[in-house]
């Protein structure tokens, strides 16, 4: 679980080292094309590499989801579009306003967005703890926008990070709805991320390809696609087999913590007092969500989790 969260937390820093000419959108597109295709392949063939029968079951599971998608088609498309949108918004945000702030705002806003979407789509009201956490996250973002310019905080970057949090919430709610109705989680993830890869492929093809052909560009894309997407999601899924959900969510707080530390230590980002206050408020929102009892998690406030 910690390894997965650390991998997600390193995405912004890794993207920072992309060659000149690489935009946030193109980096995000390249990451999800590599990672999405990888997850889709694993969803349909990994078991087949170990045992032919298990492989048939895995492929049948994917086909079952595809058949159910006649009713879930809109949900699948929306979830895939949300994953694609997250990549564009997140990687552009960290380039505009910095890794530490961009990551913490994106991840810190996701639980609030998730609770709101859960309620709007017919789910129960998340409760007081969610409301307090959302208020803290909103206050933190307001402080960052209004008082953080001295340390390089850009309003546009914070807004993009908030949009990334919304995209992640859309994906999380959609995926949870499909999985809780009996669809295999690996098949759902493979289809969603594979669909996002299809959506982002034209964007990647239309972007300047020079940086992708360099050794540095290949290293960045390989790390983002393989380590922070395929490997991280496999580790997270394996961890969920034995780690209780409350513990998993708490361990997931390592993601923004790692991102903030890498931004400050590796990239030498500097934060003003106002920016630190804003980040602390967002961090309190994350801690409030992590401390939610299991009964409240059942209502959906802890379902977003990590997953940069």
NUFI-869739 format. One record per residue (C-alpha): x, y, z; residue number from 1. Coordinates in nm, 3 decimals. Each point is the difference from the previous one (the first is absolute). Layout:
<rs>
<r east="X" north="Y" up="Z" num="NUM"/>
...
</rs>
This chain:
<rs>
<r east="0.000" north="0.000" up="0.000" num="1"/>
<r east="0.278" north="0.242" up="0.094" num="2"/>
<r east="0.195" north="-0.086" up="-0.313" num="3"/>
<r east="-0.305" north="0.072" up="-0.216" num="4"/>
<r east="-0.067" north="0.332" up="0.175" num="5"/>
<r east="0.365" north="0.099" up="-0.032" num="6"/>
<r east="-0.007" north="-0.080" up="-0.372" num="7"/>
<r east="-0.308" north="0.215" up="-0.050" num="8"/>
<r east="0.159" north="0.278" up="0.201" num="9"/>
<r east="0.299" north="0.005" up="-0.233" num="10"/>
<r east="-0.198" north="0.065" up="-0.318" num="11"/>
<r east="0.026" north="0.378" up="0.010" num="12"/>
<r east="0.373" north="-0.002" up="0.070" num="13"/>
<r east="0.064" north="-0.254" up="-0.275" num="14"/>
<r east="-0.200" north="0.209" up="-0.247" num="15"/>
<r east="0.211" north="0.302" up="0.091" num="16"/>
<r east="0.300" north="-0.169" up="-0.160" num="17"/>
<r east="-0.171" north="-0.043" up="-0.337" num="18"/>
<r east="0.204" north="0.155" up="-0.284" num="19"/>
<r east="-0.063" north="0.349" up="-0.133" num="20"/>
<r east="-0.301" north="0.000" up="-0.229" num="21"/>
<r east="-0.201" north="-0.243" up="0.209" num="22"/>
<r east="-0.325" north="0.159" up="0.115" num="23"/>
<r east="-0.193" north="-0.112" up="0.305" num="24"/>
<r east="-0.274" north="-0.134" up="-0.227" num="25"/>
<r east="0.240" north="-0.201" up="-0.215" num="26"/>
<r east="0.178" north="-0.145" up="0.305" num="27"/>
<r east="-0.332" north="-0.104" up="0.153" num="28"/>
<r east="-0.115" north="-0.147" up="-0.331" num="29"/>
<r east="0.320" north="-0.201" up="-0.040" num="30"/>
<r east="-0.025" north="-0.130" up="0.356" num="31"/>
<r east="-0.355" north="-0.126" up="-0.034" num="32"/>
<r east="0.053" north="-0.145" up="-0.348" num="33"/>
<r east="0.286" north="-0.213" up="0.133" num="34"/>
<r east="-0.161" north="-0.075" up="0.337" num="35"/>
<r east="-0.353" north="-0.043" up="-0.133" num="36"/>
<r east="0.103" north="-0.244" up="-0.269" num="37"/>
<r east="0.211" north="-0.185" up="0.258" num="38"/>
<r east="-0.291" north="-0.034" up="0.243" num="39"/>
<r east="-0.233" north="-0.111" up="-0.277" num="40"/>
<r east="0.245" north="-0.267" up="-0.114" num="41"/>
<r east="0.045" north="-0.122" up="0.357" num="42"/>
<r east="-0.377" north="-0.008" up="0.052" num="43"/>
<r east="-0.044" north="-0.245" up="-0.289" num="44"/>
<r east="0.323" north="-0.196" up="-0.013" num="45"/>
<r east="0.200" north="-0.011" up="0.322" num="46"/>
<r east="-0.189" north="-0.298" up="0.137" num="47"/>
<r east="0.035" north="-0.171" up="-0.337" num="48"/>
<r east="0.376" north="0.017" up="0.033" num="49"/>
<r east="-0.025" north="-0.205" up="0.321" num="50"/>
<r east="-0.284" north="-0.234" up="-0.077" num="51"/>
<r east="-0.211" north="-0.036" up="-0.313" num="52"/>
<r east="-0.323" north="-0.054" up="0.188" num="53"/>
<r east="0.052" north="0.303" up="0.221" num="54"/>
<r east="0.071" north="0.198" up="-0.313" num="55"/>
<r east="-0.335" north="-0.104" up="-0.147" num="56"/>
<r east="-0.174" north="0.114" up="0.317" num="57"/>
<r east="0.175" north="0.335" up="-0.013" num="58"/>
<r east="-0.091" north="0.057" up="-0.362" num="59"/>
<r east="-0.356" north="-0.111" up="0.069" num="60"/>
<r east="-0.016" north="0.254" up="0.282" num="61"/>
<r east="0.101" north="0.276" up="-0.238" num="62"/>
<r east="-0.257" north="-0.113" up="-0.253" num="63"/>
<r east="-0.265" north="-0.004" up="0.273" num="64"/>
<r east="0.077" north="0.362" up="0.086" num="65"/>
<r east="-0.019" north="0.088" up="-0.369" num="66"/>
<r east="-0.343" north="-0.161" up="-0.024" num="67"/>
<r east="-0.118" north="0.179" up="0.313" num="68"/>
<r east="0.135" north="0.319" up="-0.153" num="69"/>
<r east="-0.310" north="0.017" up="-0.221" num="70"/>
<r east="-0.159" north="0.149" up="0.308" num="71"/>
<r east="0.330" north="0.130" up="0.140" num="72"/>
<r east="0.126" north="0.142" up="-0.329" num="73"/>
<r east="-0.047" north="0.361" up="0.102" num="74"/>
<r east="0.164" north="-0.069" up="0.336" num="75"/>
<r east="0.300" north="-0.169" up="-0.163" num="76"/>
<r east="0.046" north="0.286" up="-0.248" num="77"/>
<r east="-0.034" north="0.258" up="0.278" num="78"/>
<r east="0.250" north="-0.183" up="0.221" num="79"/>
<r east="0.250" north="-0.035" up="-0.284" num="80"/>
<r east="-0.039" north="0.368" up="-0.085" num="81"/>
<r east="0.051" north="0.091" up="0.367" num="82"/>
<r east="0.324" north="-0.201" up="0.016" num="83"/>
<r east="0.116" north="0.174" up="-0.317" num="84"/>
<r east="-0.103" north="0.340" up="0.136" num="85"/>
<r east="0.185" north="-0.063" up="0.325" num="86"/>
<r east="0.327" north="-0.053" up="-0.186" num="87"/>
<r east="-0.031" north="0.325" up="-0.193" num="88"/>
<r east="-0.112" north="0.210" up="0.298" num="89"/>
<r east="0.241" north="-0.149" up="0.254" num="90"/>
<r east="0.320" north="0.010" up="-0.205" num="91"/>
<r east="-0.077" north="0.350" up="-0.124" num="92"/>
<r east="-0.076" north="0.113" up="0.357" num="93"/>
<r east="0.331" north="-0.123" up="0.143" num="94"/>
<r east="0.185" north="0.173" up="-0.282" num="95"/>
<r east="-0.185" north="0.326" up="0.061" num="96"/>
<r east="-0.005" north="0.019" up="0.379" num="97"/>
<r east="0.250" north="-0.258" up="0.122" num="98"/>
<r east="0.001" north="-0.365" up="0.100" num="99"/>
<r east="-0.065" north="0.047" up="0.372" num="100"/>
<r east="-0.303" north="0.227" up="-0.033" num="101"/>
<r east="-0.143" north="-0.161" up="-0.315" num="102"/>
<r east="0.004" north="-0.351" up="0.145" num="103"/>
<r east="-0.131" north="0.088" up="0.346" num="104"/>
<r east="-0.288" north="0.207" up="-0.142" num="105"/>
<r east="-0.095" north="-0.269" up="-0.254" num="106"/>
<r east="0.004" north="-0.284" up="0.254" num="107"/>
<r east="-0.140" north="0.214" up="0.282" num="108"/>
<r east="-0.301" north="0.109" up="-0.203" num="109"/>
<r east="-0.087" north="-0.350" up="-0.129" num="110"/>
<r east="-0.185" north="-0.122" up="0.315" num="111"/>
<r east="-0.218" north="0.311" up="0.001" num="112"/>
<r east="-0.085" north="-0.038" up="-0.366" num="113"/>
<r east="-0.066" north="-0.371" up="0.053" num="114"/>
<r east="-0.244" north="0.059" up="0.286" num="115"/>
<r east="-0.186" north="0.261" up="-0.202" num="116"/>
<r east="-0.023" north="-0.220" up="-0.309" num="117"/>
<r east="-0.111" north="-0.297" up="0.210" num="118"/>
<r east="-0.285" north="0.208" up="0.140" num="119"/>
<r east="-0.097" north="0.143" up="-0.341" num="120"/>
<r east="-0.014" north="-0.348" up="-0.151" num="121"/>
<r east="-0.240" north="-0.136" up="0.260" num="122"/>
<r east="0.236" north="-0.100" up="0.277" num="123"/>
<r east="-0.034" north="0.094" up="0.369" num="124"/>
<r east="0.116" north="0.330" up="0.144" num="125"/>
<r east="0.364" north="-0.055" up="0.106" num="126"/>
<r east="-0.041" north="0.159" up="0.344" num="127"/>
<r east="0.159" north="0.264" up="0.223" num="128"/>
<r east="0.354" north="-0.129" up="-0.026" num="129"/>
<r east="-0.010" north="0.030" up="-0.378" num="130"/>
<r east="-0.145" north="0.353" up="0.029" num="131"/>
<r east="0.279" north="0.105" up="0.238" num="132"/>
<r east="0.267" north="-0.154" up="-0.219" num="133"/>
<r east="-0.142" north="0.168" up="-0.310" num="134"/>
<r east="-0.015" north="0.336" up="0.179" num="135"/>
<r east="0.366" north="-0.037" up="0.103" num="136"/>
<r east="0.101" north="-0.090" up="-0.355" num="137"/>
<r east="-0.191" north="0.295" up="-0.146" num="138"/>
<r east="0.151" north="0.238" up="0.258" num="139"/>
<r east="0.347" north="-0.130" up="-0.079" num="140"/>
<r east="-0.052" north="0.054" up="-0.373" num="141"/>
<r east="-0.131" north="0.352" up="0.063" num="142"/>
<r east="0.310" north="0.082" up="0.206" num="143"/>
<r east="0.224" north="-0.142" up="-0.272" num="144"/>
<r east="-0.171" north="0.203" up="-0.272" num="145"/>
<r east="-0.021" north="0.329" up="0.193" num="146"/>
<r east="0.323" north="-0.007" up="0.199" num="147"/>
<r east="0.241" north="-0.237" up="-0.164" num="148"/>
<r east="0.115" north="0.200" up="-0.301" num="149"/>
<r east="0.322" north="0.097" up="0.177" num="150"/>
<r east="0.118" north="-0.361" up="-0.014" num="151"/>
<r east="-0.098" north="-0.058" up="-0.361" num="152"/>
<r east="-0.357" north="-0.117" up="0.052" num="153"/>
<r east="-0.202" north="0.066" up="-0.313" num="154"/>
<r east="-0.378" north="0.026" up="0.009" num="155"/>
<r east="-0.031" north="-0.182" up="-0.331" num="156"/>
<r east="0.209" north="-0.287" up="0.133" num="157"/>
<r east="-0.214" north="-0.034" up="0.314" num="158"/>
<r east="-0.317" north="0.003" up="-0.211" num="159"/>
<r east="0.145" north="-0.272" up="-0.224" num="160"/>
<r east="0.091" north="-0.205" up="0.309" num="161"/>
<r east="-0.358" north="0.034" up="0.124" num="162"/>
<r east="-0.121" north="-0.114" up="-0.342" num="163"/>
<r east="0.234" north="-0.300" up="0.027" num="164"/>
<r east="-0.155" north="-0.085" up="0.336" num="165"/>
<r east="-0.347" north="0.017" up="-0.157" num="166"/>
<r east="0.108" north="-0.226" up="-0.287" num="167"/>
<r east="0.139" north="-0.252" up="0.246" num="168"/>
<r east="-0.324" north="0.010" up="0.199" num="169"/>
<r east="-0.206" north="-0.068" up="-0.313" num="170"/>
<r east="0.219" north="-0.299" up="-0.084" num="171"/>
<r east="-0.010" north="-0.131" up="0.359" num="172"/>
<r east="-0.378" north="0.022" up="0.033" num="173"/>
<r east="-0.058" north="-0.158" up="-0.342" num="174"/>
<r east="0.245" north="-0.284" up="0.061" num="175"/>
<r east="-0.144" north="-0.067" up="0.346" num="176"/>
<r east="-0.352" north="-0.022" up="-0.139" num="177"/>
<r east="0.104" north="-0.258" up="-0.261" num="178"/>
<r east="0.212" north="-0.206" up="0.238" num="179"/>
<r east="-0.261" north="-0.009" up="0.276" num="180"/>
<r east="-0.254" north="-0.141" up="-0.247" num="181"/>
<r east="0.218" north="-0.307" up="-0.046" num="182"/>
<r east="0.235" north="0.092" up="-0.283" num="183"/>
<r east="0.359" north="-0.123" up="0.037" num="184"/>
<r east="0.219" north="0.285" up="0.124" num="185"/>
<r east="0.292" north="-0.088" up="-0.230" num="186"/>
<r east="-0.230" north="-0.004" up="-0.301" num="187"/>
<r east="-0.160" north="0.332" up="0.094" num="188"/>
<r east="0.340" north="0.165" up="0.054" num="189"/>
<r east="0.134" north="-0.144" up="-0.324" num="190"/>
<r east="-0.295" north="0.128" up="-0.202" num="191"/>
<r east="-0.001" north="0.344" up="0.162" num="192"/>
<r east="0.373" north="0.059" up="-0.034" num="193"/>
<r east="0.008" north="-0.162" up="-0.342" num="194"/>
<r east="-0.279" north="0.233" up="-0.109" num="195"/>
<r east="0.190" north="0.298" up="0.138" num="196"/>
<r east="0.303" north="-0.111" up="-0.201" num="197"/>
<r east="-0.211" north="-0.004" up="-0.317" num="198"/>
<r east="-0.134" north="0.348" up="0.078" num="199"/>
<r east="0.347" north="0.143" up="0.063" num="200"/>
<r east="0.175" north="-0.171" up="-0.292" num="201"/>
<r east="-0.106" north="0.270" up="-0.252" num="202"/>
<r east="0.121" north="0.274" up="0.236" num="203"/>
<r east="0.334" north="-0.174" up="0.031" num="204"/>
<r east="0.021" north="-0.049" up="-0.377" num="205"/>
<r east="-0.077" north="0.368" up="-0.060" num="206"/>
<r east="0.265" north="0.118" up="0.249" num="207"/>
<r east="0.361" north="0.067" up="-0.100" num="208"/>
<r east="0.165" north="-0.342" up="0.013" num="209"/>
<r east="0.363" north="0.109" up="0.022" num="210"/>
<r east="0.020" north="-0.021" up="0.378" num="211"/>
<r east="-0.147" north="-0.351" up="-0.005" num="212"/>
<r east="0.280" north="-0.124" up="-0.222" num="213"/>
<r east="0.273" north="0.112" up="0.237" num="214"/>
<r east="0.150" north="-0.232" up="0.260" num="215"/>
<r east="-0.112" north="0.234" up="0.276" num="216"/>
<r east="-0.353" north="0.016" up="-0.136" num="217"/>
<r east="-0.024" north="-0.378" up="-0.027" num="218"/>
<r east="0.127" north="-0.035" up="0.357" num="219"/>
<r east="-0.260" north="0.244" up="0.135" num="220"/>
<r east="-0.290" north="-0.157" up="-0.191" num="221"/>
<r east="0.116" north="-0.351" up="0.088" num="222"/>
<r east="0.017" north="0.088" up="0.369" num="223"/>
<r east="-0.339" north="0.173" up="0.001" num="224"/>
<r east="-0.174" north="-0.269" up="-0.202" num="225"/>
<r east="0.155" north="-0.310" up="0.151" num="226"/>
<r east="0.089" north="0.096" up="0.357" num="227"/>
<r east="-0.260" north="0.262" up="0.097" num="228"/>
<r east="-0.288" north="-0.162" up="-0.189" num="229"/>
<r east="0.034" north="-0.373" up="-0.066" num="230"/>
<r east="0.223" north="-0.099" up="0.294" num="231"/>
<r east="-0.161" north="0.243" up="0.245" num="232"/>
<r east="-0.352" north="-0.123" up="-0.070" num="233"/>
<r east="0.109" north="-0.364" up="0.021" num="234"/>
<r east="0.168" north="0.067" up="0.336" num="235"/>
<r east="-0.302" north="0.188" up="0.128" num="236"/>
<r east="-0.236" north="-0.278" up="-0.105" num="237"/>
<r east="0.220" north="-0.263" up="0.165" num="238"/>
<r east="0.015" north="0.206" up="0.319" num="239"/>
<r east="-0.378" north="0.024" up="0.018" num="240"/>
<r east="-0.015" north="-0.379" up="0.037" num="241"/>
<r east="0.141" north="0.018" up="0.354" num="242"/>
<r east="-0.008" north="0.366" up="0.109" num="243"/>
<r east="-0.329" north="0.135" up="0.147" num="244"/>
<r east="-0.153" north="0.292" up="-0.188" num="245"/>
<r east="0.054" north="0.257" up="0.282" num="246"/>
<r east="0.368" north="-0.098" up="0.020" num="247"/>
<r east="0.030" north="0.007" up="-0.379" num="248"/>
<r east="-0.138" north="0.353" up="-0.017" num="249"/>
<r east="0.235" north="0.118" up="0.273" num="250"/>
<r east="0.297" north="-0.156" up="-0.179" num="251"/>
<r east="-0.119" north="0.174" up="-0.315" num="252"/>
<r east="0.078" north="0.333" up="0.166" num="253"/>
<r east="0.362" north="-0.079" up="-0.087" num="254"/>
<r east="-0.079" north="0.109" up="-0.356" num="255"/>
<r east="-0.040" north="0.376" up="0.059" num="256"/>
<r east="0.265" north="-0.016" up="0.273" num="257"/>
<r east="0.253" north="-0.155" up="-0.240" num="258"/>
<r east="-0.098" north="0.246" up="-0.272" num="259"/>
<r east="0.045" north="0.299" up="0.230" num="260"/>
<r east="0.336" north="-0.124" up="0.131" num="261"/>
<r east="0.132" north="-0.072" up="-0.350" num="262"/>
<r east="-0.116" north="0.341" up="-0.117" num="263"/>
<r east="0.177" north="0.175" up="0.287" num="264"/>
<r east="0.316" north="-0.214" up="0.013" num="265"/>
<r east="0.064" north="-0.115" up="-0.358" num="266"/>
<r east="-0.148" north="0.292" up="-0.193" num="267"/>
<r east="0.084" north="0.265" up="0.263" num="268"/>
<r east="-0.348" north="0.149" up="-0.003" num="269"/>
<r east="-0.043" north="0.280" up="0.255" num="270"/>
<r east="-0.318" north="0.066" up="0.193" num="271"/>
<r east="-0.113" north="0.319" up="0.172" num="272"/>
<r east="-0.170" north="0.002" up="0.338" num="273"/>
<r east="-0.341" north="0.032" up="-0.168" num="274"/>
<r east="0.073" north="-0.294" up="-0.229" num="275"/>
<r east="0.104" north="-0.214" up="0.297" num="276"/>
<r east="-0.322" north="0.091" up="0.184" num="277"/>
<r east="-0.201" north="-0.096" up="-0.308" num="278"/>
<r east="0.177" north="-0.334" up="-0.032" num="279"/>
<r east="-0.052" north="-0.072" up="0.371" num="280"/>
<r east="-0.374" north="0.062" up="-0.037" num="281"/>
<r east="-0.020" north="-0.236" up="-0.296" num="282"/>
<r east="0.208" north="-0.252" up="0.197" num="283"/>
<r east="-0.245" north="0.024" up="0.290" num="284"/>
<r east="-0.280" north="-0.077" up="-0.243" num="285"/>
<r east="0.184" north="-0.313" up="-0.111" num="286"/>
<r east="0.064" north="-0.103" up="0.359" num="287"/>
<r east="-0.367" north="0.052" up="0.088" num="288"/>
<r east="-0.106" north="-0.227" up="-0.285" num="289"/>
<r east="0.258" north="-0.262" up="0.099" num="290"/>
<r east="-0.125" north="-0.003" up="0.358" num="291"/>
<r east="-0.361" north="-0.064" up="-0.103" num="292"/>
<r east="-0.156" north="-0.309" up="0.162" num="293"/>
<r east="-0.092" north="-0.294" up="-0.223" num="294"/>
<r east="-0.369" north="0.088" up="0.031" num="295"/>
<r east="0.064" north="0.337" up="-0.160" num="296"/>
<r east="0.221" north="-0.154" up="-0.268" num="297"/>
<r east="-0.292" north="-0.215" up="-0.101" num="298"/>
<r east="-0.178" north="0.320" up="-0.094" num="299"/>
<r east="0.272" north="0.077" up="-0.251" num="300"/>
<r east="0.226" north="0.266" up="0.153" num="301"/>
<r east="0.302" north="-0.225" up="0.009" num="302"/>
<r east="-0.055" north="-0.167" up="-0.334" num="303"/>
<r east="0.209" north="0.233" up="-0.212" num="304"/>
<r east="0.325" north="-0.095" up="0.164" num="305"/>
<r east="0.334" north="0.070" up="-0.164" num="306"/>
<r east="0.099" north="-0.056" up="-0.361" num="307"/>
<r east="0.175" north="0.290" up="-0.162" num="308"/>
</rs>
